[in-house]
Amino acid sequence: MSEAPQLPRAARAFVSFVALLRANGFAIAPEQTTAFLEAIALLGPRGPEDIRQAGQATLAPPPERRAAYDLLFRIHFLGGEEIAGDDDEDDEVVRLQEEGRGDEVPPLADEINESGEMAVRAEALAERRFGPGGPSDALHRLAREAPGHLPRRRGHRRMPARRGPWADLRRILRESVRNDGEVMRLGRLKRRTRTRKMLLLIDVSGSMKARSEDNLRLAHTLLQATPNVEVFTFGTRLTRVTPALRLKRREQALAAAAHLVSDWDGGTRIGDALQAFLAVPRFGGYARGAAVVILSDGLERGDLSALCDAVAKLSRRAWRLSWLTPLATSSSFVPQTEALIAVRRFVDDMADGGSSAAVVAHVLSLRQRRAA
Amino acid sequence: MAVRGTIGGIDSPEALEKALRGAYYLADEGIATAAYLALALGKPLLLEGAPGVGKTEAAKAIAAVLGRRLIRLQCYEGIDASAALYEWNYPRQMLAIRQAGDETIDIYGETFLIERPMLAALRAPDSTVLLIDEIDRSDQEFEAFLLEFLSDFQISIPERGTVRAAERPVVVLTSNRTRDLHEALRRRCVYHWIDYPTAEREARIIMMRASSVAETTARAVVAAIGKLRREPLSKAPGVAEAVDWAEAATLLNKGGARWPDAFKRSIGVALKDEEDLAFISGRLDALIAEAAA
């Protein structure tokens, strides 16, 4: 790079493009900017296409935000005229982002997975603002106990142990060198355990209105306590909210998640949502060997056979599938709704999801249970 | 950072694309540009994409173009330094200590060092391409460890000191995106997302990879595969599956099977999930007839 304190005039447009991307929520490091400039120099550049591709390779916009990247590129380098004739979808995404949110806010509207178009305002979609709910005892308990009390599985890394299936050759050799080659003690290795993946599927439809806010808070607490958690919401569509909930401050995280989810308090199509979840290989993988917890009352508006099929698939992939419903308030609960009766045989635990305390108690008790 | 400009006589994305074609890899403009930039800037190339779009093939082709040996490190959960970097030959060290008697020996000499892929690439950066395959399968500990390697291209072996690469080695990483990679890793690399190729390109890939396949067959397969990719399958067929399907159907046809039937009977090489097969079976006839038309 040049040592000059001032950037060459020709390079300014590229640096300001990076600034524009950052303002729209793309995380770009200074070293990437340097690589971007070098790449442009390497390619010529012979035209705007070279610059666009150099940016794509070095600034690394995530695949699901490529459309937003391309649009910003056109706005910045090719001027505004072209945008008028552009499709509304990309425009929508960008406009949403420009609505004065901070840099750390995760990508918007990129993980929404549905068969139809992207979020269209005309559809009866609702956004929600969360009040500043105080941290409850249940969430305190979850934050405190989750790291040590979640289900664990045997990992593939090894650790020194008194007993174990393998000889710790490294340790044996080091000790024997100290004793002139004499082996005094045989160190062993065993497999280390690690926290099992968890998958939370949260129903945000109208019938779960009273619970969905608390459930999201709970998901945030859980995600902060242990990293191996994925969180999705579903109602009439399926949304991955994990990146939003990774933000540390609860209000900020919930606001970001609330913004991502566009189907608050709508209808429920659990079957379709779960089918959609399974059809994306990347998402479906999150369920494999995981402790899957569905927080829903199971008031299904859609097709029952699709629901059964999806729950059966999910159950086969999962380590253990729990369905927590607010309707199950006592231990002698017998499902009454059609959907719950139908899926009952695939679900390992059907328990109370009526309060945060009950959900926390169930999540923390999962460790005592065995694989189903 | 060392900007190389040209490497192995390749001085532009177009030159690289042409060379890759010579290595039986049809690269689109995006991947040719990204690969060229990675080579020229001396940065690792990170390729992401659905399974079977040709990520590993791209690395092989790059190695072939540069005339270098490909060293492949397949990632898995629990992969650690002793599998990726180096390992001491403990039994041999132990024996040497026993045999040495009163003499002093250096048990951390070269003869006791087992070279693993990353060390091998570091020691011969001008004649190797290091492929770190399916990085998303490894755990976060390994990813963090990799960060150090990819930024400095050096390895420290406590007993022997630091091994540093004489020049920046060519490194290709691939990921199926079964989990999100750490932002820091993406930042250190030149990144490219490989999409499914266009129908036109895919047909050309099939004919290039499987020379026995006729053009009409290739086009029919591409049309059918394109339709299958739009279905909500648990495993969408990749380019590799398309090539296999075209080849299998051609084989059956030569054995006497009629066309639509040859496609139908060889569907197993394109769809490899029992549930997917059951899901599609009712409409398979119509789908193939439509594609062959």
Contacts between the chains, C-beta under 8 A, distances in Angstrom:
chain1	res1	chain2	res2	distance
A	27	B	183	6.0
A	29	B	187	4.8
A	31	B	187	6.8
A	31	B	188	7.9
A	32	B	187	5.9
A	34	B	1	7.5
A	35	B	1	7.8
A	35	B	41	6.0
A	35	B	43	6.7
A	35	B	190	7.4
A	38	B	1	7.5
A	38	B	3	5.6
A	38	B	41	5.9
A	39	B	37	4.9
A	39	B	41	6.6
A	39	B	190	8.0
A	42	B	3	7.0
A	42	B	5	6.7
A	42	B	36	7.8
A	42	B	37	6.5
A	42	B	40	5.2
A	42	B	41	7.3
A	43	B	12	7.7
A	43	B	13	7.1
A	43	B	33	7.1
A	43	B	37	7.6
A	49	B	29	8.0
A	50	B	33	7.8
A	53	B	29	7.0
A	53	B	30	6.2
A	53	B	33	4.4
A	53	B	34	7.5
A	54	B	33	7.3
A	54	B	37	6.8
A	56	B	30	6.9
A	56	B	34	7.5
A	56	B	191	7.7
A	56	B	192	7.5
A	57	B	30	8.0
A	57	B	33	6.2
A	57	B	34	4.1
A	57	B	37	5.1
A	57	B	38	7.6
A	57	B	190	4.8
A	57	B	191	6.1
A	57	B	192	6.1
A	58	B	37	6.8
A	58	B	41	7.9
A	58	B	190	6.0
A	58	B	191	7.6
A	60	B	46	7.8
A	60	B	186	4.9
A	60	B	187	7.1
A	60	B	189	7.4
A	60	B	190	8.0
A	60	B	191	3.6
A	63	B	48	6.9
A	63	B	177	7.9
A	63	B	193	4.2
A	66	B	193	7.3
A	155	B	77	7.3
A	155	B	78	6.3
A	155	B	139	7.8
A	156	B	76	7.3
A	156	B	77	4.7
A	156	B	78	2.6
A	157	B	78	4.7
A	157	B	80	6.6
A	157	B	139	7.5
A	157	B	141	7.4
A	158	B	78	8.0
A	169	B	90	3.9
A	169	B	91	7.6
A	170	B	88	7.4
A	170	B	90	6.8
A	172	B	90	7.4
A	172	B	94	8.0
A	173	B	88	7.4
A	173	B	90	5.1
A	173	B	93	5.8
A	173	B	94	6.2
A	176	B	94	6.9
A	176	B	97	7.0
A	177	B	97	7.0
A	177	B	107	7.2
A	180	B	97	7.8
A	181	B	94	7.4
A	181	B	97	3.8
A	181	B	98	5.5
A	181	B	100	7.9
A	183	B	94	8.0
A	275	B	232	6.5
A	276	B	232	7.4
A	278	B	234	6.4
A	279	B	232	3.8
A	279	B	233	7.0
A	279	B	234	6.8
A	281	B	50	7.1
A	281	B	51	7.6
A	281	B	176	8.0
A	281	B	178	7.3
A	281	B	234	6.9
A	281	B	235	6.6
A	281	B	236	7.6
A	282	B	177	5.5
A	282	B	178	5.9
A	282	B	179	7.8
A	284	B	234	6.4
A	285	B	178	4.5
A	285	B	179	7.4
A	313	B	275	7.3
